[in-house]
Amino acid sequence: MKKYILFILIPLLLFCGLPVGAVEKEEHSFQDESIYYIMIDRFNNSDFSIDFSVDVNDPNRYHGGDFQGIIDRLDYIKGMGFTTIGLSSVFDNEDNGYHGKWTKDFYQVEEHFGTLETFKKLVQRAHELGLKIVIDFNVNHVGPNHSWLSEADKKEWFRQEKVNGLPTLAHENLEVKSYLLEMAKWWVEETNIDGFRLEYVEQIPVQFWLEFAQEVRKVKEDFFLLGDIQTEEPDLLERYQEVGIDGFLDYLSNSDLREGFSRPDQSLQPIVEQSQQNQDIYENPYLLTRFMDNQHVHRFTRDAVVQNEHPGPRWKMALTYLYTTPGIPFVFYGSEIALDGGEEPDNQRQMDFRTDKELVDYITSIAKIRNEHPVLTRGSMEVIFEQDGMIVFKREYEGETSVIAINNTTKSQSVTLAEELEDEKELRGLLNGDLVRSEDGQYRIILDREMAEIYVLAEKSGLNLPFIGATASVVILFIVFLILVKRKARKQ
């Protein structure tokens, strides 16, 4: 019996071992990442023993989210295909500083979130799942009632001007600089985190960031620094690209992205033009972090709602663009359930895990495709067609060609490609299974309204002889198996 079963399994094993033609993954780089950003206090409440001064009905108070709550949801985040978790500030903050802007102690974690040991466990568990952890690192200012303000020997630690009414540190002061650099290295050594999201970069001298980047990388060579500069001035951005910061949040493109995808039937040309300008502005545009919304702006869902648009299709079109163009996708927690919200703090509402999972499934699908195809993270980009919301672009990388088609219109669309692609091949859809074969040197892509497809260019697939042979062998061997069993039964 064992021999018979082995004979049946052999063709199946041979079939499973056939190559699928995917491009072999290279060494992982941060441009291959995708970031899921969490406002810790608003994500998931798991440790109720630290729920003091909590009021879920007040948007300006703590709501109870904690480190353990994130640990409990790591599989959820990993399952959607994200590779990096971004966290709001973990520093100990003054009363009601759930957002992390009112730092009280740079060497302590916020007690509403848990202990340092729990945070270390979060980092370790994330690493075990292959997830990186990047935390917000605001060293521009401290809380309004910080103890340093009343210490005579720290009078020179502050500038006269304030930022948003908060005491601003004087980074030119050697004591301040030394303190902040040592503190930054301590966090890397102590917790093994993978990066900092640096806020208010433009408020701090270039020289400070030069030394900062050098010092933290003495502790961890591949430590990632993500700069948050809320400006639309290219000159300012260029000035801070030489300081050792790896990538920047792409505020230049954000308004065009929101405008372009918040409703259908409008030109996406402004998005294309800004993307082309980014190639000139940024030293490495592949490390640009692209986002639809974050903790500083109202939710993208609100853009759709105020125009009486269903947010689901709006998010699908926008996310497809983010995941298939050069740059690092940055997704604010709750986007996967189309969480609504206006300006701060309304954009930081409580996460709800009991809602519809349609968007979760969609993000999971496009993330899987992005993670498996280096052409989508490293390839060149060429826009082939764009008109009133229908866009088709091509990406190429080391022999692999991908074509992405996004129909952000209210009608079915047809686009014919010719000289842009090699003849006598086919476009295989990875998202919805569409198949477009070359006919007379042309590829005709047809998409329904508010749909997208991610294609790879491949050899034409005729009859799949290995598959047919393996299937036939299984059927034949199974019949032989039944005959032998029947004969044995008769003898007995």
C-alpha positions in Angstrom: 0.0 0.0 0.0 2.8 2.4 0.9 4.4 1.7 -2.5 1.2 2.5 -4.3 0.7 5.8 -2.5 4.3 6.7 -3.2 3.8 6.2 -6.9 0.8 8.5 -6.8 2.6 11.2 -5.0 5.7 11.3 -7.2 4.1 13.2 -10.2 2.5 15.6 -7.8 5.8 16.3 -6.1 7.4 16.8 -9.5 4.7 19.3 -10.5 5.0 21.2 -7.3 8.7 21.5 -7.9 8.3 23.2 -11.3 9.7 26.7 -11.4 7.0 29.5 -11.4 9.1 32.0 -13.3 9.2 34.6 -10.5 12.3 36.9 -10.3 14.6 35.8 -7.5 14.5 38.2 -4.6 17.6 40.2 -3.9 19.0 41.3 -0.6 16.3 43.2 1.2 16.5 47.0 1.2 14.4 49.6 2.9 12.9 50.6 -0.4 11.2 47.2 -0.3 9.4 48.0 2.9 5.8 49.0 3.5 4.9 50.9 6.7 1.8 50.5 8.9 1.8 53.5 11.2 0.1 53.2 14.6 -1.1 55.9 17.1 -0.4 53.7 20.1 -3.1 55.1 22.4 -5.8 54.7 19.7 -5.0 51.2 18.3 -5.8 48.3 20.7 -6.4 48.3 24.5 -5.2 45.0 26.0 -3.6 45.8 29.4 -6.5 47.3 31.5 -4.4 47.5 34.6 -2.8 50.7 33.3 -6.0 52.4 32.3 -5.9 55.4 34.6 -7.1 58.9 33.5 -8.7 57.3 30.5 -11.8 58.7 28.7 -12.6 57.2 25.4 -15.3 59.8 24.8 -12.8 62.7 25.0 -10.5 63.0 21.9 -8.0 64.9 23.9 -7.5 62.3 26.6 -5.9 58.8 26.7 -8.1 56.0 25.3 -6.2 53.0 26.6 -4.2 51.6 23.7 -0.9 50.0 24.8 2.2 47.9 23.8 0.5 44.7 24.7 -2.4 45.6 22.4 0.0 45.9 19.5 1.7 42.6 20.4 -1.7 40.9 20.3 -2.3 42.3 16.8 1.1 41.6 15.2 -0.3 38.7 13.2 -3.0 41.0 11.9 -0.5 43.5 10.7 1.8 40.8 9.3 -1.1 39.2 7.6 -1.8 42.3 5.6 1.7 42.1 4.1 3.3 45.0 5.9 7.0 44.8 6.7 7.5 47.7 9.1 5.5 49.1 12.0 5.7 52.8 12.7 4.8 53.9 16.2 3.9 57.2 17.7 6.2 58.5 20.4 6.9 56.0 23.2 8.5 58.6 25.5 7.0 59.5 28.9 4.7 62.4 28.3 2.9 65.0 30.5 -0.8 64.6 31.4 -3.0 63.9 28.4 0.0 63.7 26.1 -1.3 60.6 24.3 0.0 62.0 21.0 3.6 62.0 22.2 4.3 65.8 21.7 4.7 66.7 25.3 7.8 64.8 26.3 8.4 64.6 30.1 11.3 62.1 30.2 13.3 60.9 27.2 14.6 57.8 29.1 11.2 56.5 30.2 8.3 55.0 28.3 4.8 56.4 28.7 3.2 54.6 31.6 -0.2 54.5 29.9 1.4 52.2 27.2 3.2 49.8 29.5 6.7 49.2 30.7 10.1 49.2 28.9 10.2 45.4 29.2 6.9 45.2 27.4 8.1 47.5 24.7 11.2 45.3 24.3 9.0 42.3 24.0 7.0 44.0 21.3 10.2 44.7 19.3 11.4 41.1 19.8 8.0 39.5 18.8 7.9 41.8 15.7 11.4 40.7 14.7 10.5 37.1 15.1 7.7 37.7 12.5 10.1 39.5 10.2 8.7 43.0 11.0 10.8 46.1 11.7 9.9 48.7 14.3 10.4 52.4 13.6 9.4 54.9 16.4 8.7 58.6 16.3 11.7 60.6 17.6 10.8 64.2 18.4 13.9 66.0 19.8 12.8 69.5 18.7 10.9 70.4 21.8 9.6 69.1 25.2 6.4 69.3 27.2 5.1 72.8 28.4 5.9 71.9 32.0 9.2 70.1 31.7 11.4 70.1 34.8 14.4 71.5 32.8 12.5 74.8 32.5 13.0 75.4 36.3 16.6 74.3 36.5 19.0 77.2 36.6 21.9 75.3 34.9 19.7 74.5 31.9 18.6 78.0 31.1 20.8 77.9 27.9 19.2 74.6 26.8 16.2 76.5 25.2 15.7 79.0 22.4 13.7 82.1 22.9 11.2 81.2 20.2 8.7 78.4 20.7 7.2 75.9 18.2 3.4 75.5 18.6 3.8 77.1 22.0 6.2 74.4 23.2 9.7 75.0 24.7 12.2 74.5 21.9 15.6 73.0 22.5 18.8 74.8 21.5 20.6 72.1 19.5 23.7 74.3 19.1 24.3 74.0 22.8 26.9 71.3 23.3 25.3 69.9 26.4 21.9 69.6 24.7 23.5 67.9 21.7 25.5 65.5 23.8 22.4 64.6 25.8 20.2 63.9 22.8 22.9 61.9 20.9 23.6 59.7 23.9 19.8 59.2 24.5 19.2 58.3 20.9 22.0 55.6 21.0 20.7 54.3 24.3 17.3 53.6 22.7 18.9 51.7 19.8 21.2 49.7 22.1 18.5 49.0 24.8 15.5 48.1 22.6 17.0 47.0 19.2 14.6 49.1 17.2 15.2 49.6 13.5 14.6 53.2 12.9 13.4 56.7 13.9 10.8 58.9 12.2 12.3 62.3 12.8 9.8 65.1 13.3 10.4 68.8 12.7 13.6 68.1 10.8 13.7 71.6 9.3 13.6 73.2 12.7 16.9 71.7 13.7 20.4 72.7 12.3 21.9 70.6 9.6 25.1 70.0 11.6 23.1 68.3 14.4 21.6 65.8 12.0 24.9 65.1 10.5 26.3 64.0 13.8 23.1 62.3 14.8 23.1 60.0 11.8 26.7 59.1 12.3 26.3 58.3 16.0 23.2 56.1 15.8 24.8 54.1 13.0 27.8 53.4 15.1 25.3 51.3 17.2 23.3 49.8 14.3 24.8 50.2 10.8 21.6 49.7 8.8 19.5 51.9 11.1 16.8 53.7 9.1 16.1 57.5 9.5 12.9 58.8 8.0 12.6 62.6 7.9 9.3 64.4 8.4 9.5 67.8 6.8 6.1 69.4 6.3 7.0 71.7 3.5 6.5 72.2 -0.2 9.8 74.0 -0.7 12.2 71.9 -2.8 15.2 74.0 -1.7 14.6 73.2 1.9 14.3 69.5 1.1 17.5 69.4 -0.8 19.4 71.0 2.1 18.5 68.2 4.4 19.2 65.3 2.0 22.9 65.5 2.7 22.8 64.9 6.4 22.4 61.1 6.5 18.6 60.9 6.6 17.6 58.0 4.3 14.1 59.0 3.2 11.4 61.6 3.6 7.7 61.7 3.9 6.4 62.9 0.5 4.3 65.9 1.4 5.0 67.3 -2.1 2.7 64.7 -3.7 0.1 64.4 -1.0 -2.3 67.1 -2.1 -2.3 65.8 -5.7 -2.8 62.2 -4.6 -5.7 63.2 -2.4 -7.3 65.3 -5.1 -6.7 62.8 -7.8 -8.2 59.7 -6.1 -10.9 61.2 -3.9 -13.4 61.0 -6.8 -13.4 59.4 -10.2 -13.3 60.9 -13.8 -10.5 63.4 -13.3 -7.1 63.7 -14.7 -4.2 62.1 -12.8 -1.7 64.2 -14.7 -0.8 66.4 -11.7 0.3 63.2 -9.9 2.4 62.1 -12.8 4.1 65.5 -13.1 4.9 65.7 -9.4 6.3 62.2 -9.5 8.6 63.2 -12.4 9.7 66.3 -10.4 10.5 64.1 -7.4 13.0 62.3 -9.6 14.9 65.6 -9.8 14.4 66.9 -6.2 15.3 63.8 -4.3 18.6 62.0 -4.3 16.8 58.7 -3.9 13.1 58.9 -4.8 12.7 55.2 -4.2 13.0 56.0 -0.4 10.3 58.6 -0.5 7.5 57.5 1.8 4.1 58.0 0.0 0.9 58.4 2.0 -2.7 59.4 1.7 -3.0 60.6 5.2 -1.2 60.7 8.6 -1.6 62.1 12.1 -1.0 65.6 10.9 -3.8 65.9 8.3 -7.5 64.9 8.0 -8.4 61.4 6.8 -8.5 60.6 3.1 -11.8 58.9 3.8 -13.2 62.4 4.7 -12.2 63.7 1.2 -14.4 61.0 -0.4 -17.3 61.3 2.0 -17.7 65.1 1.6 -18.0 64.4 -2.2 -20.6 61.7 -1.6 -18.2 59.1 -2.8 -18.0 55.6 -1.4 -14.6 55.4 0.4 -14.0 51.7 -0.5 -13.3 52.2 -4.2 -11.4 55.4 -3.5 -9.1 53.7 -1.2 -8.6 50.7 -3.6 -7.5 53.0 -6.5 -5.2 55.1 -4.2 -3.6 52.1 -2.5 -2.9 50.4 -5.9 -1.1 53.5 -7.0 0.9 53.8 -3.7 1.9 50.1 -3.8 3.0 50.0 -7.5 4.9 53.3 -7.9 8.4 54.1 -6.7 8.5 54.8 -3.0 7.6 53.3 0.4 3.8 52.9 1.1 2.9 54.5 4.4 -0.6 53.5 5.6 -2.1 55.2 8.7 -3.8 52.8 11.1 -7.5 52.4 10.3 -7.1 53.1 6.6 -7.9 49.4 6.0 -11.4 50.0 7.4 -11.7 53.4 5.8 -11.7 55.1 9.2 -13.1 58.7 8.9 -11.9 61.8 10.7 -11.3 65.5 10.3 -8.4 67.6 11.6 -6.4 66.7 14.7 -7.5 65.1 17.0 -10.5 63.8 15.1 -8.3 62.0 12.7 -7.0 59.8 15.5 -10.2 57.9 16.3 -10.3 54.5 18.0 -9.5 51.6 15.8 -12.3 49.1 15.2 -11.4 45.5 14.5 -15.1 44.4 14.0 -15.8 46.1 10.7 -16.0 44.8 7.1 -12.7 43.2 5.9 -13.0 44.0 2.2 -10.3 46.6 2.2 -8.1 44.4 4.5 -8.3 41.7 1.8 -7.4 44.1 -0.9 -4.4 45.5 0.9 -3.3 41.9 1.5 -3.5 41.1 -2.2 -1.6 44.1 -3.5 1.0 43.7 -0.7 1.7 40.1 -1.6 2.2 41.1 -5.2 4.6 43.9 -4.3 6.6 41.8 -1.9 7.1 39.1 -4.5 8.1 41.2 -7.4 11.2 43.5 -7.1 10.1 45.3 -10.3 7.5 47.1 -8.2 10.0 48.3 -5.6 13.1 48.9 -7.7 12.0 49.2 -11.3 12.0 52.2 -13.6 8.6 53.9 -14.3 7.2 55.1 -17.6 3.6 56.4 -17.9 2.2 54.9 -21.2 -1.4 56.3 -21.0 -3.3 58.8 -18.9 -6.7 60.4 -19.6 -9.4 61.5 -17.2 -8.6 59.0 -14.5 -7.5 56.0 -16.6 -3.8 55.5 -16.2 -1.4 52.8 -17.5 2.3 52.7 -16.6 5.2 50.3 -17.1 7.9 49.3 -14.7 11.1 47.4 -15.7 13.8 45.8 -13.7 16.5 43.3 -14.6 14.5 41.5 -17.3 11.1 41.7 -15.6 8.4 44.0 -17.0 5.2 44.9 -15.2 2.3 46.9 -16.5 -0.1 48.6 -14.0 -3.6 49.7 -15.2 -5.8 51.8 -12.9 -9.3 52.7 -14.1 -10.3 55.5 -11.8 -13.4 56.4 -13.9 -17.1 55.5 -13.8 -17.0 53.7 -17.2 -15.3 50.6 -18.6 -12.1 51.6 -20.4 -10.1 50.1 -23.2 -6.4 50.9 -23.9 -4.3 49.4 -26.7 -0.6 49.1 -26.3 1.8 48.4 -29.2 5.4 49.5 -29.4 5.6 49.9 -25.6 5.8 46.2 -25.1 7.7 43.3 -26.7 5.5 41.4 -29.3 4.3 37.8 -29.1 4.0 37.7 -25.4 1.1 38.0 -22.9 0.2 40.2 -19.9 -0.8 38.0 -16.9 -3.0 39.8 -14.3 -1.8 39.1 -10.7 -4.6 40.9 -8.9 -7.7 39.8 -10.7 -6.4 37.0 -13.0 -6.9 39.0 -16.3 -5.0 37.7 -19.3 -4.1 39.9 -22.4 -2.3 38.2 -25.3 -0.5 39.9 -28.0 -2.5 40.1 -31.3 -1.0 41.6 -34.4 1.6 43.3 -32.2 -0.9 44.9 -29.9 -2.2 44.4 -26.3 -5.7 45.5 -25.6 -6.4 46.1 -21.9 -10.0 46.3 -20.8 -10.9 47.3 -17.3 -14.3 47.7 -15.6 -15.1 51.0 -13.8 -13.1 51.6 -10.6 -10.9 48.5 -11.1 -7.2 48.0 -11.3 -4.9 45.2 -12.5 -1.2 44.5 -12.0 0.3 42.6 -15.0 3.6 40.9 -15.6 4.8 40.4 -19.2 5.5 36.7 -19.9 5.9 34.2 -22.7 2.6 33.1 -24.2 1.2 30.2 -22.4 -0.1 27.5 -24.7 -0.9 24.0 -23.4 0.7 23.5 -20.0 2.2 20.1 -20.8 3.9 19.5 -17.4 0.6 20.1 -15.7 -1.4 18.0 -18.0 1.1 15.2 -17.8 1.2 15.3 -14.0 -2.6 15.3 -13.8 -3.0 12.4 -16.2 -0.4 10.4 -14.3 -2.2 10.9 -11.0 -5.5 9.8 -12.6 -4.0 6.7 -14.2 -2.1 5.7 -11.1 -5.2 6.2 -9.0 -7.1 3.8 -11.3 -4.3 1.2 -11.1 -4.3 1.6 -7.3 -8.1 0.9 -7.1 -7.7 -2.2 -9.4 -4.9 -3.6 -7.2 -6.8 -3.0 -4.0 -9.9 -4.7 -5.5 -7.8 -7.8 -6.6 -6.2 -8.0 -3.1 -9.6 -7.9 -1.5 -10.8 -10.8 -3.7 -7.8 -12.9 -2.8 -8.5 -12.3 0.9 
